[in-house]
Amino acid sequence: MTRRIVAVFFVVVLLAPFAGAQNRQDHWVATWAASPLLRAIPAQQPPPNAPPPAVNSFRNQTVRMVVRTSIGGRRVRLQLSNAFGTAPVTVGSAHIALRSKDSGIVEGTDRALSFSGKPSFTIPQGALAVSDPVDLNLTPLSDVAISLYFPNDSGPATIHATALRTAYISKEGDMTGQPMISDPTTSQNWYWISSLDVLAPADAGAIVAFGDSITDGARSTPEMNRSWPSMLAQRLLAGKDTANIAIINHGISGNRLLRDGAGPNALARFDRDVLSQAGVKWVMILEGINDIGLGAGPNASPANAVTADDLIGALRQMIERAHTRGLKVIGCTLTPYTGAGYASERGDAIREALNQWIRTSGAFDAVIDFDAVARDPKNPKQFRTDYDSGDHLHPGDVGYKAMADAIDLKVFTKK
């Protein structure tokens, strides 16, 4: 009898490590992200469609922001960035919940977040902070409310300015755990939040959409998730072999490959916004039109001068860095821009030379020809009328959907 009990106990002890090993196959994958943006831009011609200045500091106030997941998960963690703050910032409390409507949250889903075990924490200047994980069942394509309370003067905020989602700012007080924020001030910016990760199965991974305003979703309908990465997320979820693939949007409106302006240049932010993202396996690069417009447009200065070879060199650098980390790189051709405020024949020649290299060089693991999708068949130098938002540079909702629909999902399932 004694021997039998010992044997059973021995089997249980042996099985426990195997169960733990199976759980450890889950890993963190970013389900949403946004690029921190430097607001102190050196004196220069503002890029087209530059976002308006944001509310940039808070004191004894709560900010509730809404983000949308791409894939779901049972545990979550939040990352905050003080990348462009001028001093340490103290967060008095932070909460996460499912969002119902406006600033309201779904009853029973509110979770208080801690950072290194503490509900209140200070993020040093230039630093990131990652929350402790909490259990919260997030479904794909769900709205999540993130609430941050700043008891003291926050100083200048690190923001993402083209959120296209409403942030709700309290008059005063810690409202992070409240069902809704009464009589808020509103803004369409994200403050300090930089990524939301979910604990996902071993086969899950993330795509980083890396680019400028056309990736950011500029001129798409606010609150409707109409950027091409948002609509690609819907297609991925509907696919049998792609439902566990997240897509996170690291576009910055006005961003350039080679020079700072609206945010750090793409080469400078590549490690932060691509290589360090949780669970990333692919990066789609759609960037360079602002370099061309500001470097070869009618008001270009010698300091901004650019050639196709300059831009190709920048793309080669990112390809090499991504491949070193085992990521696959998808090159995206630049869409037409004739008629835009900074368009020129010389600039379009640079765009076409760059697109030809993207299509034919073999440097990328795959190519998505957004130019071919968006251009007018009768005048390939400009947008199709039904895809144009009206400024001849950015797509409208219909154009963004066409871009998302043109992406071959097999790119993300090839071994």
C-alpha positions, 0 to 999 in steps of 0.5 A: 500500500505504501509503495503504491502511494509513493508511485502515484506521488512520483508520477504527479511530480514528474507530470508537473514540469511537462505541464509547465513547459507546455504553458511556457510555449506561449509568448508575448506578442504586440497586438497594438502599438504606436510610435512615440513622436517628438513634438519639438520639430526644428524650424522647417517647412511643415510636412503636408497634413501635419497634425495640430499641436497636442495638449502637452501636459497634465496635472491632477488629471486622468487621461483615458485612451482607446486602442484596438487589438488585432489578435486576442489573448488571455493576459495583457501587459502595457508599455509606456514611453517617456521617450521625448519627455523633458523630465521624469513623469510620475503616473499615480495609477493606471487601469485597463478595461474593455471599452463600451462607448465613448469614455465608458468601460464594460462592467467587470473588466477593469484591471488596475495595473502595477509596474514592478509591483507598485501601482504608482511609478515614475518613468525616467526621462527617455525611458520605457516602462512595462507593466506587470501582466494581468488576466484580461480576456481580449478578443481580436479587434476589440476596443480597449480603454487605457486610463492614466492618472498624473497627480503632479505636473506631467511636463511635456507629453510623449505622444502619437498625434494621429491616433484617429481615436478620441482620448478623454481627459478629466477636469481633475482627479484620479478617474482611472477606475471609474465607469466613465469620465464625466464632462471630459475634454477630448483630443485625438492623440495617444499620450505615453502609451506605446504598445499593448502585448498579449500572451499568445500561442507559440505560432502567433507573431506580429507584422510591423507596418512601418512608414509615414502618414499613409501607413498612419492612416491620415485622412481616413475617417476617425473612429472607424479603423480605416487605415490600411493596417487596420483593414489588413487586421480584419483580413488576417483574422478571417484567414484560417492560416493567419488568424494568429498574426497581429499587425501593429501600426508604426506609421508617423505622419510626416516621417522621413527615411533620412532626416528628423522632422515629424518624429526621428528619421526612420533609420533612427527609430527602426530598432525601437519601433520594429526590432524591439516589438514583442513577437515581431516576425515581419516588417512592411516598409512604406516610406520615402515620399516625404524625403522626396517631396521635401527634398525635390519639391518646388520649395526644396532646400539644399539641406533636404536634397535627396536622390533615389540612391540615398533612399535605396541605401536607407532601405538596404540598411533596414533590410540588413538589420531586420534580417540579422534578427531573423525578420522577413522584410516586405517592400512596398512601392510608393503611391502616386503624388502628382497634384500634392503640394510638394509634388514635382516632375523631378521628385516623381522621377525619383519615386519611380526609380525607387519603385523600380528598385523595390520591384526588381532588386530582389533585396526584399523577401516579398514586394507589395506594389501599392503604386500599381493598386492606387494609380489611375490607369489613364494617368499613372502619376496620380491617384485613382479619383475614387481612391484619392482623399482629395489632397492627391497624396493620401488615400481615402477610406476606399483607397486604404481598403484597396491597399489592404485587399491587394496584400497577398496573405500567403506572404505571411504563411510561407516557411 
